[in-house]
Amino acid sequence: MSDNTDLNLHNLRTSYNLSSAKLGKKLGYSKEYIWKIERGECIGTVYFWETIQTFFNVPDADMWTLQRGHLHGKGVKKRSELNAELDNK
């Protein structure tokens, strides 16, 4: 999985041929909650991401990549943005 540069929840879910409703039912979440995370409207709880990691057997090294795609746009800055800010100080 480490070679996948397009690692995000939507791609992971659909690679297993799961609808958001099916995944939500299997994990105990609503399809709306899955949609919100996939669209970046919410970031998901720590427990949600732990459940995703266990369910899909995602290696630890790939979890940051998977979660990071859902963090941007939620006030979490990219490393390049932080470095630029530090350079300007």
N, C-alpha and C positions, 0 to 999 in steps of 0.2 A: 504494500500500500504506500510505502514511502516515496515511490516515484511519481505518484499522482499529484500533479500540480493543481488540479481542479477539485481537490478534496474539500467537499462541503456536505452538509447534511442532505440536501436535495439529491446530489449525485450519488451519495452513499446509499440513500434509501432506494432510489430508482434502480441502482445497480443490482439490488436484491429483488427487483420487481414488486416492490411494496408501495401501495398508495399511502398517503399521509393518514388516512382513516385506518388502514390495516396496521401500520406501525403504531399509531396511537393506541389502538385497541390492545395490541400485544404488550405494550409497555405501560398502559394505564394512563394515557394522556389523550386529550381530545385532538381531533384533526386540526382544529383551529389553533391550538397551542403549537403543534408541529409547523403549521403554515406560518405563524407569527415568527418563529425562530428562523425558518428558512428565508423569510422575506426581510429579516433584520429588524422586525418591530419589537422583539424582545430578545434577550440573550440566553435565556434558559438558566435554570438553577444548576448548582453544582451536582445535585442529585440527578437531574435530568441527563447531564453529560456523562456522569458515571454509568447510568443505565444504558446510554447509547454505546459507550465504550465496551461494556460487558456484552450487550446484545450482539453487536457486530464484531466483537473481538478485535477492536482497534488497538494497535500497539501504542504504548505510552508516547513514543516519539512522534506519532501522527496526531495525537489528540490536540496538541496546541494548534497545528495547522487547521484541523477541522473546526475548532472553536474560534480561532482568530478570524476566519471569514465571516463569522456572525457577530463579532465584536465591533468591527469598523462601522462607523455611522452611529455608534452609541456613546460617543464621547471618549472612546478609547483611541489613543493616537498610535499611528504606525511608528515603527522605530525610526524611519527616515524623517518623520515630522519632529520627533523628539530630538534627534541629532541636529536638525536644522535650527531648532530653537536654542539648543545649547551653544551652537556655533555663533549665533547672533548675540550672545550675552557677553 
